[in-house]
Each structure stands twice: as C-alpha cells, then as structure tokens.
C-alpha cells in the first residue's frame, strides 16, 4: 500500500516537473520572438512602402532604398520609416489632402523629400492629428499648402528639416493648432507664404530654427497661444512674429531662455561684448527678447569617438567650411571654420563647445596669429564651454586646438599654482605668527623685567618691613615697660590720692571734732589741750596706716 502510494506521488511529481520544465523552455522563446518583433528591420523599395507599413508590427524599422514613391502615405502603425537620403528618396503625393498622414503614436519619418509635383496642391506635406511622440527629422518638405500640420497633438519632435515653397494663403509652413509640448529644432523654414502659424498652442519650444523670406505672412501667433518659448532662432522675414496673442496680452510667450534670445534681422541695438545686445528687442508690447543675438545662430555636428556633439556658433560673419578632426600624430582635437566679414565691420564669433568634446585648454588661431579668447561664464548651460573672440580682417580661418598634452600641462600648472598659493599662504601665516611670537616674546621679556623689578622692590619692602617689625618689637617692649611704669605711677598717684583724701578727711574730722569740743567744754589751759589733740591725731593716723 505504501509502495503504491509512493509510486503514485513520484509519478505526479515527475509530471509536474515535466510541465514546469516545458514552460521554462517555452518562455524564453516567446520573449525572444517578442523582442525580435519589436526590433525587426526591413528594407523595401519605394513602391513597397505602404505595403510594408500595413504589414509592419509595432516598433518595426522600415528602410527605404533610393527611388520615387508616387502615392500618398498613410502611416497607421508605430514604425520608423527611414529613407537613405532626401536627395534620392522621394515621396510624391497624389492626394489633395496630405502627402504623409500619421495616424499612430511614436512614428518616425526621416530622410525623405516629401513633395507634390502635380497641381493637386495638397493641404499638408505631413499631417499629425490626435497622435503624439512622433519624430520628423532630416526631411525636405515642399510644394504643399502647409509643410507640417500638427493638430491636437503633443510631444512631437520636428528637427533638422528643410520646409520650403509651401503656399498656404492663411496659415503657415508649420501649422500648430491646439497642440502643446512639441519641440522644433534646427529647421530651415524659408520661401513659404508663411513661416509659423499657431492657434491655441501652448508650451511649445522653438530653438535653432531659421525663418527666412516667408512672405507675406511671416510668423503668426493667433489667439490663445501661451508660454511658448523661442531662443537661438534666426528671424529673417520682413514681417517677424505677430498676431493676437502677442498684441493683446501681456507675458504670453518667451523670446529668450534667460541667457540667449534670437537673431532679428531688423534689430539695431549695440553688442554687449559677448554676442548679445545691450538693449532688448520688442517683439510686441509685453513680449521682449531680453538677450537678442548680434549674429545668426548656427549649429554644427562634430563626431568624436563615434559620438555626435553639437557645436553652436553665433557670429556676425558668414561661416563656412566647418570641420572637426583629431590629429593623427598629436591626438589634438581641432575645430576649423572660415569667417567672412563685411568690410569695415569688426567681426565676432561666440562658440559653444561641449565639455565632453574639448576642454578649456585650447589654442585659438585667427589666421596665423594666436589670440586669447574671452571665456563666458554661463551658469545655465554647464555642459558647454563658451568662448568669444573678435577679429578685424575680412576673411579669416579660425582654428581652435585642444591638446591633451597642453591640458595635462595646464592641469599641472594649475596644481603648481595652487600649491604655490598654498605655500605663500602658509609662509604669510608663518611670518604673521612669527611676528606675533616675537611681539609676545618681547612682551614676555618686558613682563619678566617688570617682575624682576617688582621682586627687588618686594625684597626691599620686605627688608623695610622686617626692620619696622624689629623697631615695632622694641617700641612694644618700651611701650610695655612704659605702660608698666605708668601703671606703677598711677598706682602711686592713687595711693597718694587715697592718703591725701584720708589726710583731708582726718583733718576735716579733727577740725570738726575739736571745734565741737572747743565750743562745748570749758576752756582749759592751752598747755593741757595740745597733747590731747596730738594724741588723737596720732591714733587716727595709725588706724589709716
């Protein structure tokens, strides 16, 4: 019975273990398939783009080979659509509403020229309605009414695109309606009827964009646009930013980030010596740019050890030929670019370099002459070192060289300077303490001398006191003797007084007595009374004695 029960338990246990083992084997394969589904990459020809999107799984990346796709696209899956190059990957729309319509979150469109070469004049080059988290980058968007139309969408990134030749008669090449928290960075928006059009849009950021020759509308901020921020942009339009939101309200939008504002082609203020203007630029009443740029803002990518870094330049010169390289023999990091200034106009360049790319140990050459730049302290942007330099020649090549050897030398020099400063501080403290010690020693010697003098005075006083005490003892002895003599004399006086008093009393008594006898008894012959009186007096004296 027990053996059967034990055998039954063993079979059940074995079955359970087998099931668990099978589940363990199954789980990794399921996770692996899921991971593969999220990271699947496919490469298609332009004619297969829509089919690839329709068959894609969430998170798939679709690479597109060069060619022309002559249809409009509907992107209704979370995919990344990557063209090889906008110069050879074209999406030519055939829809009068949109060329690319995004209907999913987290979509990426990159590396295409998006256009319409027919006369359809579609409403939007790229349209995003009710979705967010999308990235539109490194595209050329042209020949529509609106280049990019974003409505009721948030957290999208629109970066490094060229948006041109769009012809909306009311809105802009970038139209932003009821949308917030979108980032527009590094876009060139030019030669459109309008640049930006915003309506009930808030909390959006525009940085590093160029708005040029968008005539006649320029940039328009219509009603209810709040807390949008603009900085490091170039506004080159005849009509800059205008609209109800900035003409009828106070403190609606911000046109600087507290350090840098924007470049305005019609700003006439003076350079504050750091590439920003002294006077603010009034975009509209209550909406100033407090730090307008004195030159156009440009951004370049420097790749170092496989990592891209953004180097920005603000300059009133024309910048060309930007390059970053690492010396093969020296290992020095080198930034090089050319500047072309207007004749008789002093040139300047304000360069922000990532600290991870270059340190502050640099040599700056303007032409063939070494110059010392001014390092600007910008606490709001601690990831960059910002230097400012000026030049007078019209055409120059600027070299910024960062050397590891020089950096090490400067570090050692800084440590030496620090140690030297510490040494001199210690020496100064030693000198001060030594001087204090000397003063205290002199004071101690003076006190010792005064103490010795006081001791001498004390000894003299002690001798005088001893002499006085001896004199006092002698005087006291004399005094006691005198006092004894005085007491003896006093006793003698008292005795004489007693004797005098007694004699006087006796005399009085005798006088009274004899007077009474004289008048009370008959007179006796004189010879008999004298012996009696003499006898009586002798008797009294004997009693007193």
Secondary structure, 3 states (H helix, E strand, C coil): CHHHHHHHHHHHHHHHHHHHHHHHHHHHHHHHHHHHHHCCEEEECHHHHHHHHHCCCCCEEEEECCEEECCCEEECCCEEEEECCCCCEEEECCCCCEEEEECCCCCEEECCEEECCCCCCCCEEEEEECCCCCEEECCEEECCCEEEEEECCECCEEECCEEECCCCCCCCCEEEECCECCEEECCEEECCCEEEEEECCECCEEECCEEECCCCCEEEECCCCECCEEECCEECCCCCEECHHHHCCCCCCECCCCCCCCEECCCCCCECCCCEECCCEEEECCEEECCCECCEEEEEEEEECCEEEEEEEEECCEEEEEEEEECCCCCCEEEEEEEECCCCCCEEEEEEEECCCCCCCEEEEECCEEECCEEECCCCCCCEEEEEEEECCCEEEEEEEECHHHHHHHHHHHHHHHHHHHHHHHHHHHHHHHHHHHHHHHHHHHHHHHHHHHHHHHHHHHHHHHHHHHHHHHHHHHHHHHHHHHHHHHHHHHHHHHHHHHHHHHHHHHHHHHHHHHHHCCCCCHHHHHHHHHHHHHHHHHHHC
